Every structure is written in C-alpha cells, then in structure tokens.
Amino acid sequence: MSLVSCKECYREISSSAESCPHCGYVYGKRLSGTKAYLLLFAIMILVIFGLNMFGLL
Ligand SMILES: [Zn+2]
C-alpha cells in the first residue's frame, strides 16, 4: 500500500482508498486487478534491476 495525491485536493491518500477522506472525491475502479498486478510486477522488476545495477544483490 502506498500514498498518492488526491486528484481534487492534492493531499495524500491511500492508493487503495475508494474515496478521498479529505474532500470526499470518489474514485471509480481505476485499475483492474490484472492491470494492478502487472504494474506491481513491472515495478518489482525495475527495483530488482536497479539494485543489480548498484551491486546490492
Ligand atoms: Zn481529496
């Protein structure tokens, strides 16, 4: 879980929140489960690749 900026008030909210607790802006389903999984997988690959670049693994 991570923090993202609200589209409406730009304050930090949970990336999994369905609505903004600050301004009440309601988010629809932004990503399907599959797309979210692929995005997470891509980020992991980038992180692992980055760590290898710096010789940390
Ligand atoms: Zn907001």
N, CA, C, O and the ligand as a Tripos MOL2 file, in Angstrom:
@<TRIPOS>MOLECULE
protein
  229   227    58     0     0
PROTEIN
NO_CHARGES

@<TRIPOS>ATOM
      1 N           0.8470   -1.1960    0.0000 N.3       1 MET1
      2 CA          0.0000    0.0000    0.0000 C.3       1 MET1
      3 C           0.8850    1.2500    0.0000 C.2       1 MET1
      4 O           1.9200    1.2860    0.6650 O.2       1 MET1
      5 N           0.4770    2.2510   -0.7350 N.am      2 SER2
      6 CA          1.2840    3.4630   -0.8150 C.3       2 SER2
      7 C           0.3840    4.6850   -0.8010 C.2       2 SER2
      8 O          -0.8400    4.5690   -0.8480 O.2       2 SER2
      9 N           0.9860    5.8260   -0.7370 N.am      3 LEU3
     10 CA          0.2290    7.0690   -0.7220 C.3       3 LEU3
     11 C           0.2870    7.7320   -2.0900 C.2       3 LEU3
     12 O           1.3270    7.7520   -2.7480 O.2       3 LEU3
     13 N          -0.8400    8.2660   -2.4980 N.am      4 VAL4
     14 CA         -0.8990    9.0060   -3.7500 C.3       4 VAL4
     15 C          -1.5640   10.3430   -3.4640 C.2       4 VAL4
     16 O          -2.1830   10.5270   -2.4160 O.2       4 VAL4
     17 N          -1.4330   11.2710   -4.3980 N.am      5 SER5
     18 CA         -2.0660   12.5720   -4.2280 C.3       5 SER5
     19 C          -3.4870   12.5230   -4.7670 C.2       5 SER5
     20 O          -3.7400   11.9800   -5.8420 O.2       5 SER5
     21 N          -4.4080   13.0990   -4.0060 N.am      6 CYS6
     22 CA         -5.7930   13.1840   -4.4540 C.3       6 CYS6
     23 C          -5.8710   14.0800   -5.6820 C.2       6 CYS6
     24 O          -5.2220   15.1240   -5.7520 O.2       6 CYS6
     25 N          -6.6850   13.6470   -6.6560 N.am      7 LYS7
     26 CA         -6.8160   14.4460   -7.8830 C.3       7 LYS7
     27 C          -7.4770   15.7950   -7.6080 C.2       7 LYS7
     28 O          -7.2270   16.7750   -8.3100 O.2       7 LYS7
     29 N          -8.3200   15.8310   -6.5810 N.am      8 GLU8
     30 CA         -9.1010   17.0340   -6.3170 C.3       8 GLU8
     31 C          -8.4090   18.0060   -5.3690 C.2       8 GLU8
     32 O          -8.3110   19.1990   -5.6580 O.2       8 GLU8
     33 N          -7.9280   17.4930   -4.2340 N.am      9 CYS9
     34 CA         -7.3570   18.3870   -3.2140 C.3       9 CYS9
     35 C          -5.8470   18.2310   -3.0790 C.2       9 CYS9
     36 O          -5.1980   18.9850   -2.3540 O.2       9 CYS9
     37 N          -5.2900   17.2360   -3.7880 N.am     10 TYR10
     38 CA         -3.8430   17.0210   -3.8380 C.3      10 TYR10
     39 C          -3.2240   16.6390   -2.5030 C.2      10 TYR10
     40 O          -2.0030   16.6780   -2.3510 O.2      10 TYR10
     41 N          -4.0520   16.2700   -1.5370 N.am     11 ARG11
     42 CA         -3.4890   15.7630   -0.2990 C.3      11 ARG11
     43 C          -3.2560   14.2670   -0.4270 C.2      11 ARG11
     44 O          -3.8140   13.6130   -1.3090 O.2      11 ARG11
     45 N          -2.4280   13.7310    0.4630 N.am     12 GLU12
     46 CA         -2.0740   12.3200    0.3670 C.3      12 GLU12
     47 C          -3.2030   11.4270    0.8600 C.2      12 GLU12
     48 O          -3.7720   11.6410    1.9300 O.2      12 GLU12
     49 N          -3.5050   10.4340    0.0590 N.am     13 ILE13
     50 CA         -4.4790    9.4170    0.4350 C.3      13 ILE13
     51 C          -3.8900    8.0550    0.0950 C.2      13 ILE13
     52 O          -2.9200    7.9560   -0.6550 O.2      13 ILE13
     53 N          -4.4840    7.0160    0.6510 N.am     14 SER14
     54 CA         -4.0400    5.6660    0.3320 C.3      14 SER14
     55 C          -4.3590    5.3540   -1.1180 C.2      14 SER14
     56 O          -5.4150    5.7320   -1.6250 O.2      14 SER14
     57 N          -3.4370    4.6570   -1.7880 N.am     15 SER15
     58 CA         -3.6660    4.3000   -3.1850 C.3      15 SER15
     59 C          -4.8200    3.3170   -3.3230 C.2      15 SER15
     60 O          -5.3700    3.1500   -4.4110 O.2      15 SER15
     61 N          -5.1880    2.6650   -2.2220 N.am     16 SER16
     62 CA         -6.2800    1.6980   -2.2810 C.3      16 SER16
     63 C          -7.6100    2.3100   -1.8330 C.2      16 SER16
     64 O          -8.6400    1.6360   -1.8390 O.2      16 SER16
     65 N          -7.5830    3.5800   -1.4490 N.am     17 ALA17
     66 CA         -8.8110    4.2200   -0.9880 C.3      17 ALA17
     67 C          -9.7810    4.3950   -2.1480 C.2      17 ALA17
     68 O          -9.3800    4.7310   -3.2620 O.2      17 ALA17
     69 N         -11.0630    4.1620   -1.8740 N.am     18 GLU18
     70 CA        -12.0620    4.3460   -2.9310 C.3      18 GLU18
     71 C         -12.5810    5.7640   -2.9660 C.2      18 GLU18
     72 O         -13.2020    6.1890   -3.9400 O.2      18 GLU18
     73 N         -12.3190    6.5020   -1.8840 N.am     19 SER19
     74 CA        -12.6940    7.9080   -1.8730 C.3      19 SER19
     75 C         -11.6880    8.6700   -1.0250 C.2      19 SER19
     76 O         -11.0210    8.0960   -0.1650 O.2      19 SER19
     77 N         -11.5870    9.9830   -1.2820 N.am     20 CYS20
     78 CA        -10.6560   10.8160   -0.5390 C.3      20 CYS20
     79 C         -11.2510   11.1520    0.8240 C.2      20 CYS20
     80 O         -12.3680   11.6640    0.8940 O.2      20 CYS20
     81 N         -10.5200   10.8720    1.9220 N.am     21 PRO21
     82 CA        -11.0380   11.1820    3.2530 C.3      21 PRO21
     83 C         -11.0290   12.6780    3.5450 C.2      21 PRO21
     84 O         -11.6540   13.1270    4.5060 O.2      21 PRO21
     85 N         -10.3240   13.4510    2.7210 N.am     22 HIS22
     86 CA        -10.2150   14.8890    2.9590 C.3      22 HIS22
     87 C         -11.3370   15.6570    2.2700 C.2      22 HIS22
     88 O         -12.0220   16.4640    2.8980 O.2      22 HIS22
     89 N         -11.5200   15.4030    0.9790 N.am     23 CYS23
     90 CA        -12.5060   16.1790    0.2200 C.3      23 CYS23
     91 C         -13.6930   15.3260   -0.2220 C.2      23 CYS23
     92 O         -14.6870   15.8570   -0.7160 O.2      23 CYS23
     93 N         -13.5950   14.0090   -0.0470 N.am     24 GLY24
     94 CA        -14.7200   13.1520   -0.3780 C.3      24 GLY24
     95 C         -14.7920   12.7500   -1.8340 C.2      24 GLY24
     96 O         -15.7650   12.1220   -2.2530 O.2      24 GLY24
     97 N         -13.7870   13.0960   -2.6130 N.am     25 TYR25
     98 CA        -13.7870   12.7190   -4.0210 C.3      25 TYR25
     99 C         -13.7980   11.1950   -4.1300 C.2      25 TYR25
    100 O         -12.9780   10.5110   -3.5180 O.2      25 TYR25
    101 N         -14.7360   10.6770   -4.9170 N.am     26 VAL26
    102 CA        -14.8760    9.2290   -5.0400 C.3      26 VAL26
    103 C         -14.1770    8.7440   -6.2960 C.2      26 VAL26
    104 O         -14.4370    9.2230   -7.4000 O.2      26 VAL26
    105 N         -13.3050    7.8040   -6.1070 N.am     27 TYR27
    106 CA        -12.6260    7.1980   -7.2380 C.3      27 TYR27
    107 C         -13.3810    5.9570   -7.6810 C.2      27 TYR27
    108 O         -13.8450    5.1630   -6.8630 O.2      27 TYR27
    109 N         -13.4910    5.8110   -8.9900 N.am     28 GLY28
    110 CA        -14.0570    4.5720   -9.5030 C.3      28 GLY28
    111 C         -12.9860    3.5070   -9.4780 C.2      28 GLY28
    112 O         -11.9380    3.6820   -8.8560 O.2      28 GLY28
    113 N         -13.2450    2.4220  -10.1420 N.am     29 LYS29
    114 CA        -12.2170    1.4060  -10.2620 C.3      29 LYS29
    115 C         -11.1950    1.8890  -11.2730 C.2      29 LYS29
    116 O         -11.4540    1.9250  -12.4760 O.2      29 LYS29
    117 N         -10.0290    2.2610  -10.7630 N.am     30 ARG30
    118 CA         -9.0160    2.8560  -11.6320 C.3      30 ARG30
    119 C          -8.2570    1.7960  -12.4090 C.2      30 ARG30
    120 O          -7.9490    1.9810  -13.5860 O.2      30 ARG30
    121 N          -7.9580    0.6930  -11.7540 N.am     31 LEU31
    122 CA         -7.2210   -0.3770  -12.4080 C.3      31 LEU31
    123 C          -7.9160   -1.6890  -12.1210 C.2      31 LEU31
    124 O          -8.4010   -1.9200  -11.0130 O.2      31 LEU31
    125 N          -7.9590   -2.5260  -13.1020 N.am     32 SER32
    126 CA         -8.4610   -3.8660  -12.8360 C.3      32 SER32
    127 C          -7.4170   -4.6160  -12.0170 C.2      32 SER32
    128 O          -6.2640   -4.1900  -11.9520 O.2      32 SER32
    129 N          -7.7930   -5.7010  -11.4060 N.am     33 GLY33
    130 CA         -6.8410   -6.4700  -10.6160 C.3      33 GLY33
    131 C          -5.6540   -6.9160  -11.4420 C.2      33 GLY33
    132 O          -4.5150   -6.8850  -10.9770 O.2      33 GLY33
    133 N          -5.9210   -7.3270  -12.6580 N.am     34 THR34
    134 CA         -4.8450   -7.8130  -13.5130 C.3      34 THR34
    135 C          -3.8770   -6.6970  -13.8560 C.2      34 THR34
    136 O          -2.6610   -6.8810  -13.8050 O.2      34 THR34
    137 N          -4.4230   -5.5310  -14.2090 N.am     35 LYS35
    138 CA         -3.5380   -4.4100  -14.5500 C.3      35 LYS35
    139 C          -2.7250   -3.9720  -13.3360 C.2      35 LYS35
    140 O          -1.5410   -3.6610  -13.4620 O.2      35 LYS35
    141 N          -3.3480   -3.9460  -12.1710 N.am     36 ALA36
    142 CA         -2.6350   -3.5600  -10.9550 C.3      36 ALA36
    143 C          -1.5150   -4.5480  -10.6780 C.2      36 ALA36
    144 O          -0.4200   -4.1570  -10.2750 O.2      36 ALA36
    145 N          -1.7890   -5.8250  -10.8950 N.am     37 TYR37
    146 CA         -0.7700   -6.8530  -10.6600 C.3      37 TYR37
    147 C           0.3930   -6.6780  -11.6260 C.2      37 TYR37
    148 O           1.5550   -6.7740  -11.2300 O.2      37 TYR37
    149 N           0.0800   -6.4190  -12.8970 N.am     38 LEU38
    150 CA          1.1370   -6.2230  -13.8910 C.3      38 LEU38
    151 C           1.9690   -4.9910  -13.5650 C.2      38 LEU38
    152 O           3.1880   -4.9970  -13.7370 O.2      38 LEU38
    153 N           1.3080   -3.9300  -13.0930 N.am     39 LEU39
    154 CA          2.0290   -2.7140  -12.7270 C.3      39 LEU39
    155 C           2.9700   -2.9990  -11.5690 C.2      39 LEU39
    156 O           4.1240   -2.5710  -11.5780 O.2      39 LEU39
    157 N           2.4750   -3.7260  -10.5700 N.am     40 LEU40
    158 CA          3.3020   -4.0750   -9.4180 C.3      40 LEU40
    159 C           4.4880   -4.9220   -9.8600 C.2      40 LEU40
    160 O           5.6120   -4.7250   -9.3990 O.2      40 LEU40
    161 N           4.2210   -5.8690  -10.7600 N.am     41 PHE41
    162 CA          5.2740   -6.7390  -11.2620 C.3      41 PHE41
    163 C           6.3330   -5.9140  -11.9930 C.2      41 PHE41
    164 O           7.5290   -6.1360  -11.8080 O.2      41 PHE41
    165 N           5.9000   -4.9670  -12.8190 N.am     42 ALA42
    166 CA          6.8320   -4.1180  -13.5540 C.3      42 ALA42
    167 C           7.6870   -3.3000  -12.5910 C.2      42 ALA42
    168 O           8.8880   -3.1420  -12.8090 O.2      42 ALA42
    169 N           7.0800   -2.7860  -11.5390 N.am     43 ILE43
    170 CA          7.8220   -2.0020  -10.5540 C.3      43 ILE43
    171 C           8.8580   -2.8710   -9.8600 C.2      43 ILE43
    172 O           9.9900   -2.4430   -9.6360 O.2      43 ILE43
    173 N           8.4620   -4.1040   -9.5180 N.am     44 MET44
    174 CA          9.3990   -5.0140   -8.8590 C.3      44 MET44
    175 C          10.5900   -5.3020   -9.7660 C.2      44 MET44
    176 O          11.7320   -5.3220   -9.3070 O.2      44 MET44
    177 N          10.3260   -5.5220  -11.0380 N.am     45 ILE45
    178 CA         11.4110   -5.7850  -11.9910 C.3      45 ILE45
    179 C          12.3600   -4.5890  -12.0440 C.2      45 ILE45
    180 O          13.5800   -4.7530  -12.0330 O.2      45 ILE45
    181 N          11.7940   -3.3940  -12.1010 N.am     46 LEU46
    182 CA         12.6230   -2.1920  -12.1550 C.3      46 LEU46
    183 C          13.4620   -2.0550  -10.8880 C.2      46 LEU46
    184 O          14.6400   -1.7060  -10.9570 O.2      46 LEU46
    185 N          12.8570   -2.3300   -9.7270 N.am     47 VAL47
    186 CA         13.5830   -2.2250   -8.4620 C.3      47 VAL47
    187 C          14.7110   -3.2430   -8.4070 C.2      47 VAL47
    188 O          15.8310   -2.9130   -8.0190 O.2      47 VAL47
    189 N          14.4160   -4.4880   -8.7970 N.am     48 ILE48
    190 CA         15.4380   -5.5380   -8.7700 C.3      48 ILE48
    191 C          16.5530   -5.2010   -9.7490 C.2      48 ILE48
    192 O          17.7340   -5.3590   -9.4380 O.2      48 ILE48
    193 N          16.1680   -4.7350  -10.9380 N.am     49 PHE49
    194 CA         17.1620   -4.3470  -11.9330 C.3      49 PHE49
    195 C          18.0140   -3.2000  -11.4030 C.2      49 PHE49
    196 O          19.2320   -3.1940  -11.5820 O.2      49 PHE49
    197 N          17.3780   -2.2330  -10.7540 N.am     50 GLY50
    198 CA         18.0980   -1.0880  -10.1900 C.3      50 GLY50
    199 C          19.0720   -1.5320   -9.1070 C.2      50 GLY50
    200 O          20.2000   -1.0410   -9.0560 O.2      50 GLY50
    201 N          18.6580   -2.4470   -8.2480 N.am     51 LEU51
    202 CA         19.5470   -2.9340   -7.1900 C.3      51 LEU51
    203 C          20.7280   -3.6730   -7.7840 C.2      51 LEU51
    204 O          21.8490   -3.5520   -7.2910 O.2      51 LEU51
    205 N          20.4860   -4.4410   -8.8450 N.am     52 ASN52
    206 CA         21.5820   -5.1360   -9.5030 C.3      52 ASN52
    207 C          22.5780   -4.1460  -10.1040 C.2      52 ASN52
    208 O          23.7900   -4.3540  -10.0650 O.2      52 ASN52
    209 N          22.0420   -3.0860  -10.6480 N.am     53 MET53
    210 CA         22.9110   -2.0590  -11.2340 C.3      53 MET53
    211 C          23.8840   -1.5120  -10.2060 C.2      53 MET53
    212 O          25.0340   -1.2050  -10.5220 O.2      53 MET53
    213 N          23.4020   -1.3910   -8.9470 N.am     54 PHE54
    214 CA         24.2480   -0.8480   -7.8950 C.3      54 PHE54
    215 C          24.9680   -1.9310   -7.1050 C.2      54 PHE54
    216 O          25.6260   -1.6450   -6.1050 O.2      54 PHE54
    217 N          24.8420   -3.1740   -7.5560 N.am     55 GLY55
    218 CA         25.5690   -4.2590   -6.9260 C.3      55 GLY55
    219 C          25.0880   -4.5840   -5.5290 C.2      55 GLY55
    220 O          25.8750   -5.0410   -4.7000 O.2      55 GLY55
    221 N          23.8260   -4.3630   -5.2490 N.am     56 LEU56
    222 CA         23.3060   -4.5890   -3.9090 C.3      56 LEU56
    223 C          22.7080   -5.9720   -3.7420 C.2      56 LEU56
    224 O          22.3190   -6.3520   -2.6380 O.2      56 LEU56
    225 N          22.6300   -6.7290   -4.8270 N.am     57 LEU57
    226 CA         22.0970   -8.0860   -4.7030 C.3      57 LEU57
    227 C          23.1880   -9.1110   -5.0150 C.2      57 LEU57
    228 O          22.9350  -10.3140   -4.9650 O.2      57 LEU57
    229 ZN         -9.2040   14.9600   -1.8960 Zn       58 ZN58
@<TRIPOS>BOND
     1     1     2 1
     2     2     3 1
     3     3     4 2
     4     3     5 am
     5     5     6 1
     6     6     7 1
     7     7     8 2
     8     7     9 am
     9     9    10 1
    10    10    11 1
    11    11    12 2
    12    11    13 am
    13    13    14 1
    14    14    15 1
    15    15    16 2
    16    15    17 am
    17    17    18 1
    18    18    19 1
    19    19    20 2
    20    19    21 am
    21    21    22 1
    22    22    23 1
    23    23    24 2
    24    23    25 am
    25    25    26 1
    26    26    27 1
    27    27    28 2
    28    27    29 am
    29    29    30 1
    30    30    31 1
    31    31    32 2
    32    31    33 am
    33    33    34 1
    34    34    35 1
    35    35    36 2
    36    35    37 am
    37    37    38 1
    38    38    39 1
    39    39    40 2
    40    39    41 am
    41    41    42 1
    42    42    43 1
    43    43    44 2
    44    43    45 am
    45    45    46 1
    46    46    47 1
    47    47    48 2
    48    47    49 am
    49    49    50 1
    50    50    51 1
    51    51    52 2
    52    51    53 am
    53    53    54 1
    54    54    55 1
    55    55    56 2
    56    55    57 am
    57    57    58 1
    58    58    59 1
    59    59    60 2
    60    59    61 am
    61    61    62 1
    62    62    63 1
    63    63    64 2
    64    63    65 am
    65    65    66 1
    66    66    67 1
    67    67    68 2
    68    67    69 am
    69    69    70 1
    70    70    71 1
    71    71    72 2
    72    71    73 am
    73    73    74 1
    74    74    75 1
    75    75    76 2
    76    75    77 am
    77    77    78 1
    78    78    79 1
    79    79    80 2
    80    79    81 am
    81    81    82 1
    82    82    83 1
    83    83    84 2
    84    83    85 am
    85    85    86 1
    86    86    87 1
    87    87    88 2
    88    87    89 am
    89    89    90 1
    90    90    91 1
    91    91    92 2
    92    91    93 am
    93    93    94 1
    94    94    95 1
    95    95    96 2
    96    95    97 am
    97    97    98 1
    98    98    99 1
    99    99   100 2
   100    99   101 am
   101   101   102 1
   102   102   103 1
   103   103   104 2
   104   103   105 am
   105   105   106 1
   106   106   107 1
   107   107   108 2
   108   107   109 am
   109   109   110 1
   110   110   111 1
   111   111   112 2
   112   111   113 am
   113   113   114 1
   114   114   115 1
   115   115   116 2
   116   115   117 am
   117   117   118 1
   118   118   119 1
   119   119   120 2
   120   119   121 am
   121   121   122 1
   122   122   123 1
   123   123   124 2
   124   123   125 am
   125   125   126 1
   126   126   127 1
   127   127   128 2
   128   127   129 am
   129   129   130 1
   130   130   131 1
   131   131   132 2
   132   131   133 am
   133   133   134 1
   134   134   135 1
   135   135   136 2
   136   135   137 am
   137   137   138 1
   138   138   139 1
   139   139   140 2
   140   139   141 am
   141   141   142 1
   142   142   143 1
   143   143   144 2
   144   143   145 am
   145   145   146 1
   146   146   147 1
   147   147   148 2
   148   147   149 am
   149   149   150 1
   150   150   151 1
   151   151   152 2
   152   151   153 am
   153   153   154 1
   154   154   155 1
   155   155   156 2
   156   155   157 am
   157   157   158 1
   158   158   159 1
   159   159   160 2
   160   159   161 am
   161   161   162 1
   162   162   163 1
   163   163   164 2
   164   163   165 am
   165   165   166 1
   166   166   167 1
   167   167   168 2
   168   167   169 am
   169   169   170 1
   170   170   171 1
   171   171   172 2
   172   171   173 am
   173   173   174 1
   174   174   175 1
   175   175   176 2
   176   175   177 am
   177   177   178 1
   178   178   179 1
   179   179   180 2
   180   179   181 am
   181   181   182 1
   182   182   183 1
   183   183   184 2
   184   183   185 am
   185   185   186 1
   186   186   187 1
   187   187   188 2
   188   187   189 am
   189   189   190 1
   190   190   191 1
   191   191   192 2
   192   191   193 am
   193   193   194 1
   194   194   195 1
   195   195   196 2
   196   195   197 am
   197   197   198 1
   198   198   199 1
   199   199   200 2
   200   199   201 am
   201   201   202 1
   202   202   203 1
   203   203   204 2
   204   203   205 am
   205   205   206 1
   206   206   207 1
   207   207   208 2
   208   207   209 am
   209   209   210 1
   210   210   211 1
   211   211   212 2
   212   211   213 am
   213   213   214 1
   214   214   215 1
   215   215   216 2
   216   215   217 am
   217   217   218 1
   218   218   219 1
   219   219   220 2
   220   219   221 am
   221   221   222 1
   222   222   223 1
   223   223   224 2
   224   223   225 am
   225   225   226 1
   226   226   227 1
   227   227   228 2
@<TRIPOS>SUBSTRUCTURE
     1 MET1         2 RESIDUE 1 A MET
     2 SER2         6 RESIDUE 1 A SER
     3 LEU3        10 RESIDUE 1 A LEU
     4 VAL4        14 RESIDUE 1 A VAL
     5 SER5        18 RESIDUE 1 A SER
     6 CYS6        22 RESIDUE 1 A CYS
     7 LYS7        26 RESIDUE 1 A LYS
     8 GLU8        30 RESIDUE 1 A GLU
     9 CYS9        34 RESIDUE 1 A CYS
    10 TYR10       38 RESIDUE 1 A TYR
    11 ARG11       42 RESIDUE 1 A ARG
    12 GLU12       46 RESIDUE 1 A GLU
    13 ILE13       50 RESIDUE 1 A ILE
    14 SER14       54 RESIDUE 1 A SER
    15 SER15       58 RESIDUE 1 A SER
    16 SER16       62 RESIDUE 1 A SER
    17 ALA17       66 RESIDUE 1 A ALA
    18 GLU18       70 RESIDUE 1 A GLU
    19 SER19       74 RESIDUE 1 A SER
    20 CYS20       78 RESIDUE 1 A CYS
    21 PRO21       82 RESIDUE 1 A PRO
    22 HIS22       86 RESIDUE 1 A HIS
    23 CYS23       90 RESIDUE 1 A CYS
    24 GLY24       94 RESIDUE 1 A GLY
    25 TYR25       98 RESIDUE 1 A TYR
    26 VAL26      102 RESIDUE 1 A VAL
    27 TYR27      106 RESIDUE 1 A TYR
    28 GLY28      110 RESIDUE 1 A GLY
    29 LYS29      114 RESIDUE 1 A LYS
    30 ARG30      118 RESIDUE 1 A ARG
    31 LEU31      122 RESIDUE 1 A LEU
    32 SER32      126 RESIDUE 1 A SER
    33 GLY33      130 RESIDUE 1 A GLY
    34 THR34      134 RESIDUE 1 A THR
    35 LYS35      138 RESIDUE 1 A LYS
    36 ALA36      142 RESIDUE 1 A ALA
    37 TYR37      146 RESIDUE 1 A TYR
    38 LEU38      150 RESIDUE 1 A LEU
    39 LEU39      154 RESIDUE 1 A LEU
    40 LEU40      158 RESIDUE 1 A LEU
    41 PHE41      162 RESIDUE 1 A PHE
    42 ALA42      166 RESIDUE 1 A ALA
    43 ILE43      170 RESIDUE 1 A ILE
    44 MET44      174 RESIDUE 1 A MET
    45 ILE45      178 RESIDUE 1 A ILE
    46 LEU46      182 RESIDUE 1 A LEU
    47 VAL47      186 RESIDUE 1 A VAL
    48 ILE48      190 RESIDUE 1 A ILE
    49 PHE49      194 RESIDUE 1 A PHE
    50 GLY50      198 RESIDUE 1 A GLY
    51 LEU51      202 RESIDUE 1 A LEU
    52 ASN52      206 RESIDUE 1 A ASN
    53 MET53      210 RESIDUE 1 A MET
    54 PHE54      214 RESIDUE 1 A PHE
    55 GLY55      218 RESIDUE 1 A GLY
    56 LEU56      222 RESIDUE 1 A LEU
    57 LEU57      226 RESIDUE 1 A LEU
    58 ZN58       229 GROUP 0 **** ****
